[in-house]
């Protein structure tokens, strides 16, 4: 028996080394996948951009599975043994001490463990519920940003653009500088306290790539004040580049890093330092949101869970049924003091819903891999999450036990939920309209229609489009968040409602014509307003073409011909080179 700890320590160290080797393999491939983003951007390979995003998400899952396989080879011990994992964590903690990306490495360890064990076996002595190291920027061999200084602001921006990593030339650098300086002189220069030579421009050394744009992100530092900075670069697709806009506002940068948009491709070998830099520019962003934007969704889940646990420890309100109209597929609850909703798939769905649990889960997986173009909320998926039982209101507990008993288990003083999704809370559009004035209603209706059009241009048909399935963000954007009936637009069959051929058909209750499973009748979209006459009238003044079958079939043709939508996270009015804006203005913000 005296030799047992030694055997465990030896085995545990081999396990730790194997997991760390798996992480290193993952992280190297992850960085290589981001390094290829520049070539895709310069080649205008927009379909390749989409494929690369999906491949990078699959990379993590594949590397975890590969590591689990190797673990079974390097040790003949029982990998179900929790004592063995406790020792492996100790060894792994020593191996990743002072790692520049230790926090991502710890999450990888958690993922390997979770691939073998149920999540309800998680505890901090076995996995990294809390990080093993202080959450502070680790020492690095090099800085993550390049500092620019000079006597003249225009010359500084000229150097920034000339020294960018792009291989293609700027099509008209002088015009770009004129446009950038116009915004800078209007928004930032009046606030500068120092002379130009004392103002510093810190530009992150890696460019952020997403969809059809490249973002050069940094900050302007003037004594004790800091201003965010982002230069957005687009490809002319004729061998040149141009600056589409310059952003110097925290709220505008926050929208660029929104939870409604895909992860960036950015070469960030020091993730925490990048997250720390961005957090200072966008202090309202939570850590998990920034890690998600950087392309680390698994670590974002870790950060989200830690934040949730911390919030529960420092609050005493109860989870309640989410306000608004109850859904037919999901039971939704929230914590009033916490800006998140929790969604559980019900055991049974009332007619006319014909989906299954697996179909709903597949829809959510589809969204996680799609370009959400700023119009679909990101979700986190959890299995076997345990909450304190006393934090659930009686009404909520009764609701969950009634509509989703297979997903809920009461355990001592806890409640285990076998499967759920989390999402940022947004004000449901129908509730927003109830207390909005005429101007706010019009803006919301314009946004609602833009949301539907932009999703359609990205080859997504929302399926279920009542107002309650859309939310309004704090920036006033309308976002879709109910995914159980989404479909690819090109799979839909858009039809006119046939005219009745006889009086008997006209008087018949229900439909007298055959309706296939993929048939969509745009003329019926008016029903989604359910009594809100003012909102419907404003919607029809702005977006009446959405009732027209030809609008939808025309868009299907464009998508099949290779059209890739370009929807950017800033308003049209912010764009510089007006002549370069797509003819498809209908899809722009």
Secondary structure as UniProt FT lines:
FT   TURN            2..3
FT   HELIX           4..35
FT   HELIX           37..42
FT   TURN            43..44
FT   HELIX           46..74
FT   TURN            79..80
FT   HELIX           82..95
FT   TURN            96..98
FT   TURN            100..101
FT   HELIX           102..116
FT   HELIX           119..121
FT   TURN            124..126
FT   STRAND          145..148
FT   HELIX           153..162
FT   STRAND          169..170
FT   TURN            171..172
FT   HELIX           173..187
FT   HELIX           189..191
FT   HELIX           196..198
FT   STRAND          200..204
FT   STRAND          208..210
FT   TURN            211..212
FT   STRAND          213..222
FT   TURN            223..224
FT   STRAND          225..235
FT   STRAND          240..247
FT   HELIX           250..256
FT   TURN            259..260
FT   HELIX           271..281
FT   TURN            283..284
FT   HELIX           287..293
FT   TURN            294..295
FT   HELIX           297..313
FT   STRAND          319..321
FT   STRAND          330..335
FT   TURN            336..337
FT   STRAND          340..345
FT   TURN            351..352
FT   HELIX           357..369
FT   TURN            373..374
FT   STRAND          379..388
FT   HELIX           389..391
FT   HELIX           394..403
FT   HELIX           405..407
FT   STRAND          408..411
FT   TURN            412..413
FT   STRAND          414..424
FT   STRAND          427..428
FT   HELIX           429..434
FT   HELIX           438..457
FT   TURN            458..459
FT   STRAND          460..461
FT   HELIX           467..469
FT   STRAND          470..472
FT   TURN            474..475
FT   STRAND          478..480
FT   TURN            484..485
FT   STRAND          487..488
FT   HELIX           489..491
FT   STRAND          493..494
FT   HELIX           503..507
FT   TURN            517..518
FT   STRAND          519..520
FT   HELIX           522..529
FT   TURN            530..531
FT   HELIX           533..543
FT   HELIX           544..547
FT   HELIX           549..560
FT   TURN            561..562
FT   HELIX           572..574
FT   HELIX           578..580
FT   HELIX           585..587
//
